[in-house]
Protein backbone atom coordinates (compact mmCIF):
# COMPACT_ATOMS: atom_id res chain seq x y z
CA UNK A 1 0.00 0.00 0.00
CA UNK A 2 1.25 3.45 -0.92
CA UNK A 3 -0.09 6.57 0.83
CA UNK A 4 0.40 9.67 -1.30
CA UNK A 5 -1.04 13.10 -1.99
CA UNK A 6 -4.20 13.31 -4.07
CA UNK A 7 -3.68 14.13 -7.75
CA UNK A 8 -6.26 15.69 -10.05
CA UNK A 9 -6.42 12.47 -12.05
CA UNK A 10 -7.66 10.69 -8.87
CA UNK A 11 -10.92 12.65 -8.68
CA UNK A 12 -13.24 10.13 -10.32
CA UNK A 13 -11.78 7.18 -8.39
CA UNK A 14 -12.00 9.06 -5.09
CA UNK A 15 -15.62 10.07 -5.64
CA UNK A 16 -16.49 6.46 -6.52
CA UNK A 17 -14.73 5.38 -3.31
CA UNK A 18 -16.76 7.91 -1.29
CA UNK A 19 -19.94 6.55 -2.89
CA UNK A 20 -19.04 2.93 -2.05
CA UNK A 21 -18.14 3.95 1.51
CA UNK A 22 -21.41 5.85 1.98
CA UNK A 23 -19.86 9.28 2.59
CA UNK A 24 -21.64 11.33 -0.03
CA UNK A 25 -24.67 13.33 1.06
CA UNK A 26 -27.06 15.23 -1.20
CA UNK A 27 -26.14 18.56 0.38
CA UNK A 28 -22.40 18.15 -0.29
CA UNK A 29 -21.15 18.20 -3.86
CA UNK A 30 -18.04 15.97 -3.86
CA UNK A 31 -16.49 17.76 -6.84
CA UNK A 32 -16.79 21.10 -5.03
CA UNK A 33 -15.45 19.59 -1.79
CA UNK A 34 -12.37 18.38 -3.65
CA UNK A 35 -11.84 21.76 -5.34
CA UNK A 36 -12.14 23.50 -1.97
CA UNK A 37 -9.60 21.19 -0.37
CA UNK A 38 -7.16 21.70 -3.21
CA UNK A 39 -7.13 25.42 -2.35
CA UNK A 40 -6.17 24.83 1.30
CA UNK A 41 -3.41 22.45 2.48
CA UNK A 42 -3.84 20.32 -0.63
CA UNK A 43 -0.82 18.23 0.35
CA UNK A 44 -2.90 16.86 3.26
CA UNK A 45 -5.52 15.35 0.96
CA UNK A 46 -4.21 11.80 0.86
CA UNK A 47 -5.11 8.59 -0.90
CA UNK A 48 -3.98 5.01 -0.38
CA UNK A 49 -3.19 3.04 -3.48
CA UNK A 50 -2.84 -0.71 -3.72
CA UNK A 51 -2.48 -2.64 -6.97
CA UNK A 52 -2.98 0.64 -8.86
CA UNK A 53 -6.39 1.10 -7.25
CA UNK A 54 -7.34 3.83 -4.77
CA UNK A 55 -8.89 2.11 -1.78
CA UNK A 56 -8.76 4.85 0.88
CA UNK A 57 -8.77 8.63 1.26
CA UNK A 58 -8.46 11.21 4.00
CA UNK A 59 -8.49 14.99 4.23
CA UNK A 60 -6.53 16.56 7.09
CA UNK A 61 -6.39 20.23 7.94
CA UNK A 62 -5.06 22.58 10.60
CA UNK A 63 -6.41 26.04 11.40
CA UNK A 64 -3.68 27.01 13.87
CA UNK A 65 -5.75 25.86 16.85
CA UNK A 66 -7.09 22.39 16.04
CA UNK A 67 -6.55 19.78 13.41
CA UNK A 68 -9.48 18.34 11.52
CA UNK A 69 -10.12 15.08 9.73
CA UNK A 70 -12.66 14.75 6.93
CA UNK A 71 -13.50 12.22 4.27
CA UNK A 72 -11.72 9.24 5.79
CA UNK A 73 -12.99 6.53 3.49
CA UNK A 74 -11.95 2.93 3.06
CA UNK A 75 -13.33 0.75 0.31
CA UNK A 76 -15.87 -1.60 1.92
CA UNK A 77 -13.95 -4.60 0.52
CA UNK A 78 -10.83 -3.42 2.41
CA UNK A 79 -12.45 -2.38 5.69
CA UNK A 80 -11.06 -4.23 8.68
CA UNK A 81 -7.64 -4.65 7.06
CA UNK A 82 -5.95 -1.80 8.95
CA UNK A 83 -5.94 0.70 6.09
CA UNK A 84 -8.15 3.17 7.96
CA UNK A 85 -5.85 3.03 10.98
CA UNK A 86 -2.80 3.58 8.76
CA UNK A 87 -4.45 6.56 7.06
CA UNK A 88 -5.24 8.08 10.46
CA UNK A 89 -1.70 7.46 11.74
CA UNK A 90 -0.29 9.14 8.64
CA UNK A 91 -2.57 12.17 9.01
CA UNK A 92 -1.87 12.39 12.75
CA UNK A 93 1.88 12.40 12.08
CA UNK A 94 1.55 15.19 9.51
CA UNK A 95 -0.48 17.28 11.95
CA UNK A 96 1.88 16.57 14.86
CA UNK A 97 4.91 17.60 12.79
CA UNK A 98 3.11 20.87 12.08
CA UNK A 99 2.60 21.50 15.81
CA UNK A 100 -1.08 20.61 16.00
CA UNK A 101 -2.03 19.90 19.65
CA UNK A 102 -5.44 18.24 19.14
CA UNK A 103 -7.50 16.71 16.33
CA UNK A 104 -11.24 17.14 16.00
CA UNK A 105 -13.57 15.21 13.75
CA UNK A 106 -17.29 14.80 13.38
CA UNK A 107 -19.25 11.57 13.14
CA UNK A 108 -22.95 11.22 12.55
CA UNK A 109 -24.43 10.13 15.87
CA UNK A 110 -26.04 6.95 14.53
CA UNK A 111 -22.86 5.68 12.85
CA UNK A 112 -21.91 3.21 15.60
CA UNK A 113 -19.29 1.36 13.52
CA UNK A 114 -17.34 4.53 12.79
CA UNK A 115 -17.62 5.68 16.41
CA UNK A 116 -16.19 2.32 17.53
CA UNK A 117 -13.36 2.64 14.98
CA UNK A 118 -12.28 6.04 16.33
CA UNK A 119 -12.62 4.88 19.95
CA UNK A 120 -10.18 2.04 19.17
CA UNK A 121 -7.74 4.69 17.92
CA UNK A 122 -7.97 6.58 21.21
CA UNK A 123 -10.45 9.27 20.21
CA UNK A 124 -12.99 10.36 22.83
CA UNK A 125 -16.34 12.08 22.53
CA UNK A 126 -16.06 15.73 23.58
CA UNK A 127 -18.81 17.39 25.58
CA UNK A 128 -19.71 19.82 22.80
CA UNK A 129 -22.55 20.56 20.45
CA UNK A 130 -21.65 20.91 16.82
CA UNK A 131 -23.21 23.87 15.02
CA UNK A 132 -22.98 24.75 11.36
CA UNK A 133 -24.20 27.39 8.96
CA UNK A 134 -24.09 26.89 5.22
CA UNK A 135 -22.68 29.93 3.43
CA UNK A 136 -22.66 28.47 -0.08
CA UNK A 137 -25.25 26.00 -1.34
CA UNK A 138 -23.88 23.03 -3.24
C-alpha positions in Angstrom: 0.0 0.0 0.0 1.2 3.4 -0.9 -0.1 6.6 0.8 0.4 9.7 -1.3 -1.0 13.1 -2.0 -4.2 13.3 -4.1 -3.7 14.1 -7.7 -6.3 15.7 -10.0 -6.4 12.5 -12.1 -7.7 10.7 -8.9 -10.9 12.7 -8.7 -13.2 10.1 -10.3 -11.8 7.2 -8.4 -12.0 9.1 -5.1 -15.6 10.1 -5.6 -16.5 6.5 -6.5 -14.7 5.4 -3.3 -16.8 7.9 -1.3 -19.9 6.5 -2.9 -19.0 2.9 -2.1 -18.1 4.0 1.5 -21.4 5.8 2.0 -19.9 9.3 2.6 -21.6 11.3 0.0 -24.7 13.3 1.1 -27.1 15.2 -1.2 -26.1 18.6 0.4 -22.4 18.2 -0.3 -21.2 18.2 -3.9 -18.0 16.0 -3.9 -16.5 17.8 -6.8 -16.8 21.1 -5.0 -15.5 19.6 -1.8 -12.4 18.4 -3.7 -11.8 21.8 -5.3 -12.1 23.5 -2.0 -9.6 21.2 -0.4 -7.2 21.7 -3.2 -7.1 25.4 -2.3 -6.2 24.8 1.3 -3.4 22.4 2.5 -3.8 20.3 -0.6 -0.8 18.2 0.4 -2.9 16.9 3.3 -5.5 15.4 1.0 -4.2 11.8 0.9 -5.1 8.6 -0.9 -4.0 5.0 -0.4 -3.2 3.0 -3.5 -2.8 -0.7 -3.7 -2.5 -2.6 -7.0 -3.0 0.6 -8.9 -6.4 1.1 -7.3 -7.3 3.8 -4.8 -8.9 2.1 -1.8 -8.8 4.8 0.9 -8.8 8.6 1.3 -8.5 11.2 4.0 -8.5 15.0 4.2 -6.5 16.6 7.1 -6.4 20.2 7.9 -5.1 22.6 10.6 -6.4 26.0 11.4 -3.7 27.0 13.9 -5.7 25.9 16.9 -7.1 22.4 16.0 -6.5 19.8 13.4 -9.5 18.3 11.5 -10.1 15.1 9.7 -12.7 14.8 6.9 -13.5 12.2 4.3 -11.7 9.2 5.8 -13.0 6.5 3.5 -11.9 2.9 3.1 -13.3 0.7 0.3 -15.9 -1.6 1.9 -14.0 -4.6 0.5 -10.8 -3.4 2.4 -12.4 -2.4 5.7 -11.1 -4.2 8.7 -7.6 -4.6 7.1 -6.0 -1.8 9.0 -5.9 0.7 6.1 -8.1 3.2 8.0 -5.8 3.0 11.0 -2.8 3.6 8.8 -4.4 6.6 7.1 -5.2 8.1 10.5 -1.7 7.5 11.7 -0.3 9.1 8.6 -2.6 12.2 9.0 -1.9 12.4 12.8 1.9 12.4 12.1 1.5 15.2 9.5 -0.5 17.3 12.0 1.9 16.6 14.9 4.9 17.6 12.8 3.1 20.9 12.1 2.6 21.5 15.8 -1.1 20.6 16.0 -2.0 19.9 19.7 -5.4 18.2 19.1 -7.5 16.7 16.3 -11.2 17.1 16.0 -13.6 15.2 13.8 -17.3 14.8 13.4 -19.3 11.6 13.1 -23.0 11.2 12.5 -24.4 10.1 15.9 -26.0 7.0 14.5 -22.9 5.7 12.9 -21.9 3.2 15.6 -19.3 1.4 13.5 -17.3 4.5 12.8 -17.6 5.7 16.4 -16.2 2.3 17.5 -13.4 2.6 15.0 -12.3 6.0 16.3 -12.6 4.9 19.9 -10.2 2.0 19.2 -7.7 4.7 17.9 -8.0 6.6 21.2 -10.5 9.3 20.2 -13.0 10.4 22.8 -16.3 12.1 22.5 -16.1 15.7 23.6 -18.8 17.4 25.6 -19.7 19.8 22.8 -22.6 20.6 20.4 -21.7 20.9 16.8 -23.2 23.9 15.0 -23.0 24.7 11.4 -24.2 27.4 9.0 -24.1 26.9 5.2 -22.7 29.9 3.4 -22.7 28.5 -0.1 -25.2 26.0 -1.3 -23.9 23.0 -3.2 
